Amino acid sequence: MRRWRRVAVRGPSMSPTLADGDVVLARFGAPVRRGDVVLVRWSARPGQLSVKRAVRPEGAGWWVLGDNPYGSTDSGLLGPAEVLAVVGARLWPTPRRLRRTPDRG
């Protein structure tokens, strides 16, 4: 069973796709594809959830990056992440679907 949850975005790491304070809709249990925006957890920081872009599967997790290369703490520092959910849409401030992007590496 897949469940949906609202998630608030914090910080500049997904700019310009998402901004600090945006609210997105995440689908738990959805299949992950390269380029998806995803909600992740880091083994190095188990209490922290992050919204990032899925780049490639790596080991038991995914290599993920922020869309803002100058303001993102991502797999480049923390290694592969566990994907918890796929983000399909921004709900607030302006509702819209999110699109996958081409591979970044």
N, C-alpha and C positions, 0 to 999 in steps of 0.2 A: 504494500500500500504506500502510495506516495502522499506526502503531506506538504502543505504550503505554509510559509511563515514570512511575516514582514520583518525586514532587517534594516536598521539604520546604518548608513555609511558614515564613517568617521575618518577624517584626514584627507590629504590631497592625492593619495597614491593612484586613484583611478581617474584623475582628471586627464583629458576633457570629457571622458565618457560619463563619469559620475562625480558629483561634488560632495564635499563635507555637508552632512545634514540631509542628503537625499534618502528616501525610503524606497527600498526595492522589494520585490517579491521573489523569494527563493523556494525552489522545489527540491525537497529532500528525496533521495532515492532515484532521481532522474539520471539517465546516462550522460556522461561527460564526453564532450568532443573538443578537439583542439579549437582554440579561439573563443570558447564559452567564457562568460563571466561567472565566477564560482565563489562560493563561501567555503573558506578553508580553516583548518586548525593545524598548528605547528607542533611537532613533538618537542621542540626546544622551548615553546611557550604555550603549554597546554590550556591555559586560561584565556588565551587571546584568539578571537575569531577575526578573520580578515576577508575582504572582498578583493579578488584578483582575477587575472586572465589566465586560463589554462593554456599552457604552451605545449607540453608533451608529457606522456606517462613516464615516470621514472621510479623503478623499483616498485614498492607497494603504494606509492603516492603519485603526485603530479608536480612537475616543475611549473611554477606559476610566477607571473610578473605583474607589476602594476602598470597601468597605461602611462603613468607619469614617470619617466626614467630618472628624473631629478628629485623625486619626493616619494620613493616607495621602498619599504622594507619588504623584501620578497625572497624568493628562492635563491637569489644571488647571495644573500646573507644567511638565510635560515635553512636552505636545502629544500628537498621535496616536502610538499604539504599533503595532508589528508583532505580530500574534497568531501564536504558534507552535503552540499546542495548546489544546484545550478540556478543562477539568477536569470530570470526570463524577462523581467520588466521593471521599469522604474514607476513607482506609484505616485511619488511626490517629489518635487513640486509640480512637474509637468509629466503626466503619465505617457509612457512610450515603451515599445518593445526594445530590447537590447539585441544587437546583432553580433554574430561571431566576427572575428577579424582574422586575417591571414596569419599563418605561423610567424612568430618573431624569433625563433631560434630554438 
